[in-house]
Amino acid sequence: MLGNNDNRTPAHPNAVFPIAPDYHARVTNERFILGLDLDGCTADFYRGLRPIAAEWLGVAEASLHPEPTYGLPEWGVPEAPGGYKALHRFAVTQRDLFGCLEPMARAPQVLRELSTQEVQIRIITHRLFIGRFHMTAVQQTIAWLDRHDIPYYDLCFMGDKKAVGADLYIEDTPKNVEQLREDGAEVIVYANSTNREVPGPRAENWDQVAELVLAAQERWRGAALSR
């Protein structure tokens, strides 16, 4: 387990960074935990990746469909040399992908408000799924969160998102939603072009996220009182 000031490259792609809870009121074990995905939920991943993919593929950006499906087959990425992993490595190490993404509209503002409502934000992202540039990915991620003033208590780099636990998850990747629900977790699907067939509850924007999270928190409080 590494602190947020530790600049070593994580030895394993599952790393957890506990962050000092000084953004708002003191965090306790009695707070509602929101498991938050970054790419495709908090960060506008596909819009940010599109111009980089166009450069890497050697095509005009306008030729790449603005609403791709999972795996980017519409962009021809699976057939390109090295496939998605090669594109991802180029985007992060050569074009600062995780540092230059735009937040989803109103995501930082809503997350700051939720934090004042005693929602403990636990970021759970699988950004370390490719080896050999973990330090770069981690540094870009932390700098991006700070630059956009996004509050969080834990920063977890995990493939198995259920392993770190949360009372509610926000996720966009279909296979992650399916796995979390199979494990009995409550999940809000952040809607985008990769998950149109995934059943709800779904949020089309961050104001809808706020409504769904606060409603889930109320149910959690009610269940806690009845125990």
C-alpha positions in Angstrom: 0.0 0.0 0.0 1.4 3.3 -1.1 0.8 6.8 0.3 -0.2 9.5 -2.1 3.3 11.1 -1.8 5.1 7.9 -2.7 6.6 8.2 -6.2 7.6 4.6 -6.7 6.1 2.6 -9.5 3.5 0.2 -8.1 4.9 -3.4 -8.1 1.5 -4.8 -9.0 -1.3 -3.4 -11.2 -3.6 -3.4 -8.2 -2.5 -0.5 -6.0 -4.5 1.5 -3.5 -3.5 5.1 -2.6 -5.2 6.3 0.6 -5.6 10.1 0.5 -5.6 12.3 3.6 -9.3 13.2 4.3 -8.8 17.0 4.5 -11.0 18.1 1.7 -14.2 18.2 3.8 -15.3 16.8 7.2 -13.4 13.9 8.7 -14.3 10.6 7.0 -15.5 7.8 9.3 -16.5 4.2 8.7 -20.1 5.3 9.0 -20.1 7.2 5.7 -21.7 6.0 2.5 -19.0 4.9 0.1 -19.3 5.7 -3.6 -17.1 3.6 -5.9 -16.3 5.9 -8.8 -14.8 4.9 -12.2 -12.9 7.6 -14.1 -12.7 6.9 -17.9 -16.1 7.2 -19.5 -17.7 8.3 -16.3 -15.8 11.1 -14.8 -13.4 11.8 -17.6 -14.5 12.2 -21.2 -12.3 9.3 -22.3 -13.5 8.6 -25.9 -13.6 12.3 -26.9 -10.1 12.8 -25.6 -8.7 9.6 -27.2 -10.2 10.3 -30.6 -7.7 12.9 -31.9 -4.8 10.8 -30.6 -6.2 7.7 -32.2 -6.5 9.6 -35.5 -2.9 10.6 -35.4 -1.7 7.1 -34.4 -3.8 5.5 -37.2 -2.8 8.2 -39.8 -6.4 9.2 -40.6 -8.5 12.3 -40.4 -10.2 12.7 -37.0 -13.5 13.3 -38.8 -13.3 9.8 -40.2 -13.5 8.3 -36.7 -17.1 7.8 -35.5 -17.6 10.1 -32.5 -19.6 7.4 -30.7 -17.6 4.2 -30.8 -18.6 0.9 -29.2 -16.4 -1.0 -26.7 -13.1 -2.1 -28.2 -13.2 0.7 -30.9 -13.9 -1.5 -33.9 -15.4 1.4 -35.8 -12.0 3.1 -35.6 -10.2 0.0 -36.9 -8.1 -0.2 -33.8 -8.3 -4.0 -33.3 -6.8 -4.5 -36.8 -4.0 -2.0 -36.4 -0.5 -3.2 -35.4 -0.4 -3.9 -31.7 -4.2 -3.2 -31.4 -5.7 -1.3 -28.5 -2.8 -1.9 -26.1 -0.3 -0.2 -28.5 -2.7 2.8 -29.0 -3.2 3.1 -25.2 0.6 3.0 -24.6 1.2 5.7 -27.2 -1.7 7.9 -25.9 -0.5 7.8 -22.3 3.3 7.9 -22.7 3.6 10.2 -25.7 0.4 12.3 -25.6 -0.3 12.7 -21.9 -3.8 11.1 -22.3 -4.8 10.9 -18.6 -3.6 14.5 -18.1 -5.4 16.1 -21.0 -8.8 14.6 -20.8 -11.7 16.9 -20.1 -14.1 16.1 -17.2 -17.6 15.1 -18.0 -19.8 18.2 -17.8 -20.5 19.1 -14.1 -18.7 16.0 -12.8 -16.2 18.0 -10.6 -19.0 20.3 -9.3 -21.3 17.4 -8.4 -18.6 15.4 -6.8 -17.6 18.3 -4.6 -21.3 18.7 -3.6 -21.6 15.0 -2.8 -18.5 15.1 -0.7 -20.2 17.8 1.5 -23.2 15.4 1.8 -21.1 12.8 3.6 -20.5 10.7 0.5 -17.0 9.1 0.7 -15.6 9.0 -2.8 -13.5 6.0 -3.6 -12.0 6.2 -7.1 -11.6 2.7 -8.6 -9.9 2.6 -12.0 -8.1 0.0 -14.1 -5.6 2.4 -15.6 -2.7 0.1 -14.8 -3.9 -2.8 -17.0 -0.8 -2.5 -19.2 2.7 -2.7 -17.6 5.9 -0.7 -17.9 4.4 2.8 -17.5 2.6 2.6 -14.2 4.3 5.6 -12.7 3.3 7.8 -15.7 -0.3 6.7 -15.5 -0.5 7.3 -11.7 1.2 10.7 -11.9 -1.1 11.9 -14.7 -4.2 10.6 -12.8 -3.3 12.4 -9.5 -2.4 15.6 -11.3 -5.6 15.6 -13.3 -7.7 15.0 -10.2 -6.0 17.9 -8.4 -6.2 20.2 -11.5 -10.0 19.8 -11.6 -10.4 19.9 -7.8 -12.1 16.5 -7.7 -12.4 15.3 -4.1 -11.7 11.7 -3.1 -10.7 9.7 -0.1 -9.2 6.6 -1.8 -7.6 6.2 -5.1 -7.5 2.5 -6.1 -6.0 1.1 -9.3 -7.8 -2.2 -9.5 -9.1 -4.6 -12.1 -11.5 -6.4 -9.7 -13.5 -3.4 -8.6 -15.6 -5.3 -6.1 -12.4 -6.3 -4.2 -12.1 -2.9 -2.6 -15.8 -2.6 -1.8 -18.3 0.3 -2.0 -22.0 0.8 -1.2 -22.7 2.0 -4.7 -20.7 2.0 -7.9 -20.7 4.3 -11.0 -19.4 2.4 -14.0 -19.6 2.5 -17.8 -17.8 -0.7 -19.1 -20.4 -3.4 -19.7 -18.3 -6.3 -18.5 -17.5 -4.4 -15.2 -21.2 -3.6 -14.7 -22.1 -7.3 -15.3 -19.5 -8.6 -12.9 -20.3 -6.1 -10.1 -24.0 -6.9 -10.4 -23.3 -10.7 -10.4 -21.5 -10.1 -7.1 -24.6 -8.4 -5.7 -23.4 -4.8 -6.0 -25.6 -1.8 -6.8 -24.4 -0.1 -9.9 -25.3 3.1 -11.8 -24.5 2.8 -15.5 -23.0 6.1 -16.8 -24.5 6.1 -20.3 -22.3 6.3 -23.3 -22.1 4.7 -26.8 -20.3 1.6 -25.4 -23.1 0.5 -23.1 -26.4 1.3 -24.7 -27.7 -2.3 -24.2 -26.8 -2.4 -20.5 -30.0 -2.1 -18.3 -30.4 0.6 -15.7 -30.4 2.4 -13.5 -28.6 4.7 -15.9 -27.4 8.3 -15.7 -27.2 10.4 -18.8 -25.5 13.3 -17.1 -24.0 14.2 -13.7 -27.1 15.9 -12.4 -28.8 12.5 -12.8 -25.9 10.9 -11.0 -26.4 13.2 -8.0 -30.1 12.3 -7.7 -29.3 8.6 -7.9 -26.5 8.7 -5.5 -28.4 10.7 -2.9 -31.4 8.4 -3.2 -29.1 5.3 -2.7 -27.5 7.0 0.3 -31.0 7.5 1.9 -31.8 3.8 1.4 -28.4 3.0 3.0 -29.2 5.2 6.0 -32.6 3.6 6.4 -31.1 0.1 6.3 -28.4 1.1 8.8 -31.1 2.4 11.2 -33.1 -0.8 10.9 -30.1 -3.0 11.9 
